[in-house]
């Protein structure tokens, strides 16, 4: 399900990191994901029941959801 936020709200939401970059709905690989992605640092913030959870300590770091290519490659 895609993030459905008021467009005016989406215009003012920003990443809570120091650069305060704008957020965009979805992820680069899944525009329908229930997250907001920072246009600068790439952190992803989940949206629960239409409410963005903009907490740095709960953000998904870029690449965190991707399997590590190096790990287990020789097994």
HURALIN-V656754 format. One line per field, one symbol per residue. psi: psi as a letter, one per 20 degrees, with the letter a starting at -180 (. if undefined). A space follows every 10 residues. Layout:
psi=???
This chain:
psi=pqpnqphhgh hipqpirhil qqqqqarhin iiqlrpppif ijqppqopkj opnmphijqo qpihiqqohh pjhj.
